Amino acid sequence: MEATENTILYYGRRSRKNGGYDWIVRIDNDGCFVTDPIENWDKDEDYRDEAISNPALYKLLEFD
């Protein structure tokens, strides 16, 4: 799924240590941003393709 004008996608990089996530990737119409910790977002387009195309490492996070 690609981010559209009104869509924000979040992918969690699965952690091998604790079952959580090592970092979060946010993809929106402004670009791709990576965070670790959650308060510090850095723009990094290198993670876009990796997050979208690698479901073994990244999980698409869904919110209600």
N, C-alpha and C positions, 0 to 999 in steps of 0.2 A: 504494500500500500504506500503510495506516495503522498506527501503532504501537499494539500491544496491551499488556496488562499485562506480558507477558514479552518483548516485542520492543523492541529499540533499533535505530533506523534512523539511518544516517549518510549525508549527502549532501555531495558536494564541489562547491563553486562553481568551475566551470571558469575557468582563467586564460587570458587572451588573450596574455599575455606569454611564459610559459615552458612551456606545455603541462601544468602541474600544476594546483593548486587555490589560489585566493585565500584561502578559508576553508572550514571544515567546519561543517555544521549537524547537530546531534544531536537526534533527536526520540524521546522516551520517555514513559512514563506520568506523569513529573513535569513535562513541558513541553518547550519547544523551547529549545535552547542553541546559541550561535554561538561559535566560537573563532577567534582569530588573535592570537598563535600558539597552538599546540595545548595549552599549559599553562594558558591563561586562558579558562575557559568563562564566558560571560555569558548569562543567561536573556533571550531576546528572541523573543516569540511572533510577531513580524512576519515572520520568515523561514519559518515553518512552511508556509504556503500557497504561497509563492514556490518553495521547494525541491521540494515535492511536485508542483506543477503545471507546472513549467517545465523539461522535460528538455533543452532546448537550452542552458541555463545551468548546471543542476545534474545531477550524475550520482549515482545511488544506488550507494553503495560496498558491496561484498560482501566478506565475510571468510570464510575457510575454517576 
